[in-house]
């Protein structure tokens, strides 16, 4: 049937124990379109797509592909049905080459040489056809995140996918990389591919999709033509109330200097990542660090948070030297001094994924007297504290006994944010605070950051989202190649001017 939908889901339901992740969901996706799916963290979007891709089996319901009922018991069946999925956290072997990753699991036989030769030619053809330029002999760990994502897409095209599911594809991309991805998706659509895009970013939905479906608490609540809706209307459909899309804050009232950094130098892998960085942050203000990922922001957060040591420079906290080179340069000591740290990567630096939520909430604060019962940990007190934080920070499901890996990415982020922000540290280091987080949670986290500022706390904010930097910051410093290129006030600059500094172009050179 030429006019049949590429995908039709009929009455899909899925429960995990007492949690109803999907409830009687029906969805139709037209062929050759980009169909967006939006919803809060824990709304059931990823579960629904995991059923379509064969990771989970629905308790009830039917899947129809191109007008025919289709059984998808596993991912191999999905691939045979022409479905490919690019996950939020890439499924690549980091010490393999691009070519080896593309053919992994799709080899023609026991002898790899013919498979590699065939794949090299096909990969070249696909790269040319869809604008997915990537070196087939490059090792994955040496590629930027944007290029790793291209490899994931090439993997699916190599397996003859006509339907592509992308789960939060821009969550780890810079704005420039996201724009390049959109151009690739438009080319795929023009070639007749069908794309399902799961994202929290309403700007992306409005820019790239033809149709958008809204999920809330496990149910499909609405499907509309993108051209006939607006970001504010979608946000209200997602959350069930009006959402403030702009950061609401009063003018900062800076006080004494909390953090003073002078000539900070950091080497990593023999490469100088920070090259004499200097700045200061006062009580009651937010200093935003803008820049393309990989220009020293990560090292800056890590050395201030005690995760790595520096090779030069000085750091002072309230006028007292902060150890950045010795044994006292560690996260637990930093927390005891009143420094909170929301790291950039919640899964590798913020959480221990197999551990339960209540255990993760205590990490770094396990010496707190309220968590102790004599010489032992008071597990009941920690669990009660976790349940309280989950209720106040709207973590879903609100189950302290659930392992961190079983929460959606956005709810994992809320656990880290609750642990670090709830103690109102004198200095908060926060990296990518809303990466992979839904619109309602973004509003909530932004309010918490502003509330800390208004309590007289100092905040160092690192984000690749320029809207976030412009909206939250009282001052903006731009980093490029391990150096601060300049500092601006949000009201006196714009994204174009910041973009030039992010590319290493100073006003004189421009």
SEFIBA-222638 format. One record per atom (N, C-alpha, C): x, y, z. Coordinates in steps of 0.2 Angstrom, whole numbers, plus 5000, padded with zeros to 4 digits. Layout:
N
XYZ
...
//
This chain:
510
500449945000
500050005000
500450065000
500550104994
500950154994
500750214998
500150225000
499950275005
499950255012
500150195014
500150175021
500650215025
500550225031
501050255035
501650215036
502250245036
502850205037
502850165044
502550195049
502450165056
501750175058
501450125061
500850135064
500850095071
500750125076
500750095083
499950095085
499750035087
499050025089
498950005096
498750045101
498650025108
499249995112
499750025111
500349995114
500350015122
500449965126
500549975133
501149935136
501449965141
502049935143
502149955151
502249905155
502349925162
502949885165
503349925169
503849895173
503649895180
503449835182
503249825189
502649865190
502549915195
502049955196
502050015192
502550025188
502650085184
502350075177
501850115175
501550105169
501850155164
502350135160
502750175156
502450205150
502050155147
501650175141
500950145142
500450185140
499750165142
499350175135
499150125132
498650125126
498850175121
499450175119
499750225114
499650205107
499350255103
499250245096
499650305092
499950285087
500350335084
500450315076
500350365072
500450355065
500950405062
501450385058
502050425056
502050415048
501950465045
501850465037
502550455034
502650425029
503250405025
503550475023
504250475023
504650525020
504550595024
504350585031
504250645035
504750645041
504850705044
505150705051
504650715056
504550665060
504050665065
504350675072
504150735076
504450745082
504050715088
504350685093
503950665099
504250705105
503850735109
504050775114
503650755121
503950775126
503650755133
504150765138
503950775144
504350775150
504750715151
505350725155
505750665157
505250615160
505250555158
504850495161
504150495158
504050535153
503450535149
503250465146
503850425144
503750365141
504050365134
504350415131
504550425124
505050375122
505550365126
506150315125
505850245125
505450235130
505150165131
504750145125
504350195122
503950185116
504450165110
504950205109
505450195104
505850135105
505950115111
506350055112
505849985111
505249995111
504749945109
504749935102
504749995098
504749995091
505449965088
505949975092
506649945090
506749875093
506349855097
506449785099
506849775105
506949825109
507349825115
506849795120
506249815120
505749795125
505149765121
504749725124
504149695121
503549725124
503149745120
502549775123
502049725127
501749745132
501249705135
500649695131
500449745127
499849745123
499949785117
499649775112
499649825106
499949785100
499949825094
500149805088
500649855085
501149825081
501549875077
501449855069
501349905065
501249905058
501749945055
502149915050
502649945046
502449945039
502450005036
502250005029
501549965027
501049975032
500449945030
500349875032
500949845035
500849765036
501049755044
500649715047
500749695054
501449665055
501849685060
502549665060
502749645067
502949585068
503249565075
503949595076
504049625081
504749645082
504949625089
505149565090
505349535096
506049555099
506449575094
507149595096
507449645091
508049675092
508249725087
508449705081
508649635080
508749605073
508149605069
507549595072
506949595069
506849675066
506949715071
506849785069
507249805063
507949785063
508349805058
508149775051
507849705051
507649675045
507049715043
506649745047
506049785045
506249855043
506849865043
507149935040
507149985045
507149975052
507150025057
507850025060
508150085061
508750095064
508650145070
509050145075
509050185080
509650215082
509750285083
510350315086
510150335093
510550305097
510350325105
510650385107
510350405113
510650475116
511350465118
511550405121
512150385123
512450335118
512950355113
513150315108
513350245109
513150195105
513350125106
513950105101
514550145103
515150135098
515650105103
516150065099
516750035103
517250085102
517450115107
517950175106
518650165103
518850105104
519550095102
519550055095
518950055092
518850025085
518850085080
518950075074
518950125069
518150135067
518050185063
517450195060
517150135056
517550115052
517450055048
517249995052
517649985057
517449925061
516849925065
516649985067
516050005071
515449995066
515550015060
514950015055
514749945053
515249895053
515149825051
514949785057
515149805063
515049765069
514349735069
514249675069
513649645069
513349635063
513649655057
513349655051
513849625046
514349585048
514849555044
514549505039
514849495034
514549445029
514749375030
515249365034
515549295036
516049295041
516449245042
516949235047
517549275044
517649285038
518249325035
518049395035
518449435039
518249505039
518549545033
519049525030
519349565025
518849585019
518449535016
517949555011
517449595014
517249585020
516749635023
516949705024
517549715026
517849775027
517949815020
518149775015
518249805008
517549825005
517049785006
516349805004
516149865008
516249865014
515949915019
516349985017
516949975015
517350045014
517050075008
516850035003
516550064997
515850094998
515450055001
514750075003
514750135008
515250135012
515250195017
515450255013
515950255008
516050305004
515450335000
515050284997
514450304994
513950344998
513850315004
513350345009
513650415011
514250415013
514550475015
514450535010
514550515004
514450564998
513750584997
513250534997
512550544996
512250585001
512450575008
512050605013
512450665017
513050675014
513450735017
513750715024
513850645025
514050625031
514850605031
515250655030
515950645029
516250625035
516650575035
517050545041
517550495038
518150505041
518750455039
518550385042
518550335037
518350265039
518850235043
519550265043
520050235047
520150265053
519750325055
519850355061
519650315067
519950315073
519750285079
519250325082
518750295085
518150325087
518350375093
518750355097
518950395103
519350465101
519550465095
519850525092
519450575089
518750555088
518250595084
517950635089
517650695087
517250735090
516550705091
516150725096
515550695097
515050705091
515150765087
514750765081
514850715076
515550705075
515750655070
515550585073
515550565079
515350505082
514650495080
514250545081
513550535079
513450525072
513850555067
513850535060
513950455059
514450435063
514550365063
513950315064
513550335070
512950305072
512450305066
512350365063
511850365057
512150325051
512750325050
513050285044
512950205046
513050185052
512850115054
512150095052
511650145054
511050125052
510850125044
511150175041
511050175034
511450115030
511950095033
512350035031
511849965031
511449965036
511049915037
510349925034
510349975029
509749985025
509150005029
509250045033
508650075037
508350125033
507650125033
507250175029
506850215035
506850185041
506550225046
507150235052
507250295053
507750315058
507450345064
507650315070
507450345077
508050375080
507950445081
508550485085
508250505091
508550475097
508450495104
508850545106
508550605107
508950665110
509650675106
509550685099
510250685095
510650745096
510350795099
510850855100
510950875107
510850825111
510950835118
511750845120
512150815115
512850825117
513250855111
512850895107
513150935101
513151005103
513651035100
513651115100
513151135095
512951205095
512551235090
512651225083
513351225082
513551215075
513451145073
513651095077
513551025075
512851015075
512351045079
511651025078
511451055071
511651115069
511451135063
511651095057
512251065058
512451015053
512050955053
511850925059
511450875059
510750885056
510450945057
509850955053
509850955046
510450985043
510550975036
510550905033
510850865037
510950795036
510250765036
509850775041
509150755042
508650775036
508750835034
508350865028
508550825022
509150805021
509350775015
509150695015
509150665021
508850605022
508050605020
507750655023
507050655021
506850665014
507350705011
507250715004
507350655000
507750605003
507850544999
507350495001
506850515005
506250465006
506250435013
506750445017
506850415023
506350445028
506150405033
505650425038
506050435045
505950485048
506350505054
505950515060
506050485065
505750505072
506250535076
506050595078
506550635082
506250645089
506550615094
506450635101
506850685104
506550745106
506950795109
506550835114
506950875118
506650915123
506650985120
507050995115
507151065113
506651085108
506251135110
505651155106
505851195100
506451225100
506651265094
506851215089
507151155090
507251105085
506651075082
506151065087
505551035084
505251085079
505251155081
504951195076
505351205070
505951195070
506451205064
506451145059
506351085062
506551035058
505950985056
505450985061
504950925060
504350945056
503950895053
503350915049
502750905054
502850855058
502250845063
502550825070
502150845075
502450835082
501950795086
502050745090
501650715095
501850725102
501450735106
501550755113
501350695118
501850675122
501650625127
501750655134
501250635138
501250655145
501050595150
501550575155
501450525160
501150465156
501550445151
501450375148
500950375143
500550425142
500050425137
500150475131
499950465125
499950505119
499350555120
499550625121
498950665122
498750705116
499250715111
499050755105
499550745100
499350755094
499750755088
499550815083
500050855081
499850925078
500350935072
500150965067
500650995062
501051045065
501651035064
502151085067
502051155065
501851165059
501651235056
501051265060
500651225063
500051255066
500051255073
500751255076
500751265084
501351315085
501551315091
502051365094
502451335100
503051355101
503351325107
502951335113
502651395114
502251405121
501651355121
501351335116
500751295115
501051215117
501651205114
501851135115
502151125122
502451175125
502651175132
502051165136
501551195135
500951185139
500651115138
500651095132
500351025131
500850975135
501450985135
501950935138
501850935146
501750995149
501850995156
501151005159
500651025155
499951035158
499851095161
500251145160
500251215163
500651255159
500551325159
500951375156
501651365158
502151375154
502851365156
503251425154
503651455159
504051515157
504651495153
504651515146
505151495142
505751545142
505751605146
506251645147
506451645154
507051655156
507351655163
507051725166
506751715172
506451775175
506951785181
507351845181
507751865186
507851935187
508051955193
508152025194
508852045193
509052105193
509752125192
510152095198
510752065197
511252045202
511452095207
511652075213
511852125218
512552095220
513052095217
513652065218
513952085225
514252045229
514552055235
515352045235
515552015240
516352005241
516551945236
517151945234
517451895230
517451835233
517151785230
517151715233
517751675230
517751675223
518251635220
518751685215
519351675216
519851715212
520351665209
520351665202
520751615199
521251665195
521951645195
522451685192
522951635188
523051645182
523551615178
523451535178
522851505178
522851435179
523051395173
523451345174
523751305169
523551235170
523351195165
523151125166
523451085160
523851035161
524050995156
523650925156
523450895150
523150835150
523350795144
523650735145
523850695139
524450735136
524850775139
525350815137
525150875133
524550895133
524250945129
524051005134
524251065133
524051115138
523351135137
522851115141
522151125140
521951195143
522251215148
522151285151
522751325151
522751385148
523351425146
523351485150
523351485156
523451555160
522751585161
522251545163
521551575164
521451615170
521151675170
521051715176
520351745176
520051745182
519451775182
519251775190
518651805192
518451805198
517651805198
517351775204
516651775204
516451795211
515951845212
515751875218
515151835221
515051845227
514351825230
513751855226
513251815225
512651845222
512751855214
513151825211
513251825204
513351765200
513151755194
513251705190
513751725184
514351685184
514851695178
514751635174
514451655168
514351605162
514951595158
515151535157
515751515152
515451485146
515551525141
515251505134
515851475130
515751435125
516251405121
516051345118
516351325112
516251255109
516551205114
516251155115
516551095119
517251075117
517651065122
518351045120
518851105120
518651165123
519051215123
519351235130
519251185135
519551195141
519051205147
518451205145
517851215150
517851155155
517951095152
517851035156
518451035161
519051045159
519651045163
519551105169
519251155167
519151215172
518751185177
518151155176
517751135181
518051075185
518451035182
518750975185
519250995190
519651045188
520251065193
519951105199
519351145197
519051185203
518651135207
518451085204
518051035208
518450975211
519150985211
519550935214
519650865210
519450865204
519450795200
520150785197
520450845195
521150835192
521550895196
522250885195
522650935198
522950985192
523151045194
523451095190
524151095190
524451125184
525151125184
525451195185
524951245186
525151315187
524651355189
524751415192
524251465194
524051455201
523551505203
523351505210
522551505210
522251485215
521551485216
521451505223
520951555224
520851575231
520051565232
519851545238
519151535240
519151585246
518751635246
518651685251
519351715253
519751725249
520451745250
520951695253
520751635254
521251585256
521451535250
522051515250
522251475245
521851405244
521751385238
521351325237
521851275234
521951215237
522451175235
522251145228
522651155223
522551135216
523051085213
523551065218
524051025215
524250965220
523950965226
524150915231
523650865233
523750835239
523250785241
522550815243
522550875245
521850905247
521450925241
521750915235
521350935229
520950875227
520350865230
519850815229
519150835230
518650795228
518050815228
517750825235
517850775239
517650775246
517850835250
518450855249
518750905253
518450975250
518350975244
517951035241
517251045244
516850985244
516250995247
516251015254
516750985258
516751015265
516851085266
517151115260
517351185260
516751225258
516251195256
515651235253
515651245246
515951195242
515951195235
515551135232
514951155229
514551105226
514751095218
514651035215
514851025208
514350985205
514051005200
513650975195
514050955189
514350895188
514850885183
514450885176
514850895171
514550895164
514250825162
514550775164
514350705162
514050675168
513350675168
513050645174
513150565174
513250535169
513350455169
514050435171
514550475169
515250445171
515550485177
515250545178
515550585184
515050605189
514450605188
513950625193
513550565196
513550505193
513250445196
513650385196
513450335200
513650265199
513050235196
513050215190
512450195187
512150135190
512450075192
512150025195
511850035202
512150085205
511950095212
511250135212
510850125218
510250145219
510250225220
509650255219
509650325219
509850355226
509550315232
509750345238
510550335240
510850295237
511550285237
511950345234
511650355228
511950415224
511850485227
511250495230
511150555234
511650565239
511950515242
512350525248
513150535246
513250515239
513950525237
514250595238
514850595241
515250655243
514950685249
514450665252
514150695258
514050635263
514350585262
514250525267
514550535274
514950585275
515250605281
514750655285
514250675282
513750715285
513450685292
513450715297
513250685304
512550665303
512050695299
511450675298
511350605295
511850585291
511850515288
512250465292
512450485298
512850435302
512450405308
512550345310
512250315316
512850285320
513250335324
513850305327
514350305322
514650245321
515250235316
514950205310
514250195310
513950165303
513550215300
513450205293
512950245289
512250235292
511850285292
511150275294
510750275287
510750215285
510350205278
509650225278
509350215283
508650245284
508550315283
509050355286
509050425286
509250445278
509650415275
509850435268
509250415264
508950365265
508350345260
507750395261
507650415268
507150475269
507350535266
508050555266
508250615263
508150615255
508350555253
508250545245
507550555243
507050525247
506350525245
506150595246
506350635251
506150705251
506450745245
507050735243
507350775237
506950755231
506750685230
506450665224
505750705224
505450715229
504750745229
504850815228
505350855230
505450925229
505750935222
506150895220
506450905213
506050865208
505450835209
505050805204
505450745200
505750705204
506150655201
505650595200
505550565193
505150515192
505450455189
505250395191
504750385197
505150405204
504750425209
505050445215
505250385220
505650345217
505850275220
506550275222
506750285229
507450285231
507850225230
507450165229
507750105228
507950085221
507750125216
507850115209
508550125207
508950085204
509550095201
509550165197
510150195197
510150265193
510050245186
510350185183
510250175176
509550165174
509150155178
508450145176
507950205176
508250265178
507950325177
508150355170
507650395167
507750425161
508350475162
508650495156
509250545157
509150605161
508550635159
508350695163
508250685170
507950635172
507850615179
508550605183
508950575179
509650565182
509950635183
509850675179
510150745180
509850775186
509150765187
508850795193
509150765199
509350705199
509650675205
510250715207
510650725202
511350755203
511250825205
510750865202
510650935204
510350935211
509850895213
509650895220
510150885225
510650835224
511150825228
511650885229
511750915224
512250965224
511951035226
511351055223
511051115225
510751125231
510451065233
510051075239
510351095246
511051085246
511451105251
511651185251
511451215246
511551285245
512351305246
512751275242
513451285243
513651355242
514251385245
514451455244
514651465237
514951405234
515151415227
514851355223
514451365218
514251305214
514551305207
514851245206
515151235199
514651195195
514351215190
513851185186
513951175179
514051115177
514151105169
513551075166
513351105160
512851085156
512251065161
511951105165
511451095170
510851065167
510651075160
509951055158
510051015152
510650975151
510750935145
510350875145
509950865140
509450815140
508850815145
508650875147
508150885152
507550925148
506950905150
506350925147
506250995149
505751025146
505651105146
505351125153
504951075156
504751095163
505351085168
505751035167
506351035172
506851085171
506951105164
507351165163
507151225167
506451245167
506251295170
506351295178
506251235180
506351215188
507151225189
507551195185
508251205187
508551275186
508351305181
508551375181
508251415187
507651405189
507451445195
507851425201
508051365202
508551345208
509151385207
509451385201
510151425200
510051495202
509451525200
509351595201
509251605209
508851555212
508751565219
509351565223
509851515221
510551515225
510851585224
510851605218
511151675217
510851725221
510251725222
509851775226
509951765233
510251705235
510451695242
511151715244
511451745238
512151775239
512651715238
512451665234
512951615232
513351635226
513951615225
514251625218
514251565214
514151575207
513951515203
514451525197
514751465195
515151465189
514751415184
514451445179
514051405174
514451395168
514451325166
514751305159
514151275155
514051305149
513551275145
513651285138
513551235134
513551245126
512951275123
512451285128
511851315125
511851395126
511951425121
512051505121
511351535124
510751505123
510151535126
510251535133
510451475136
510551465143
511051515146
511651525143
512151565145
511851635145
511551655140
511251725139
510751745144
510351685146
509751695150
509951695158
510451655159
510651645167
511151695169
511651705165
512251735167
512151815168
512551835173
512651905175
513251935171
513751895170
514351905166
514451845162
514751855156
514951805151
515651805149
516051755151
516751745148
516751695143
517051705137
517051655132
517751625131
517751555131
518351515131
518451495124
519151495122
519351465115
520051445116
520151375115
520851345115
521151365122
520851345127
521151355134
521251425136
520951475133
521051545135
520351575135
520351625139
519751675140
519851725134
519451725129
519551775124
519251845125
518751845130
518451915132
517851895137
517651955140
517051955144
516552005142
515951985143
515352025140
514852025145
514452075145
513852085149
513252055144
512752015147
512251985142
511852045139
511752095142
511352155139
511752195134
512352185134
512752225129
513052185123
512852115122
513052075117
512552035114
512651995109
512251945106
512551885104
512151835101
512451775100
512951775094
512851815090
513351825084
514051845087
514051895091
514651925094
515051865098
514651835102
514851775106
515151725102
514851705096
515051655092
515651675089
515851735087
516451755084
517051735090
516951755096
517451745101
517451675102
516951635102
516951555102
517451525097
517451565091
517851535086
518551565086
518751605091
519451625092
519551695088
518951725086
519051785082
518951845087
519451885089
519351945093
519052005089
518852055093
518552115089
519052145084
519652145086
520152175082
520252145075
520252075076
520352035070
519752035066
519152035069
518452035065
518452105061
//
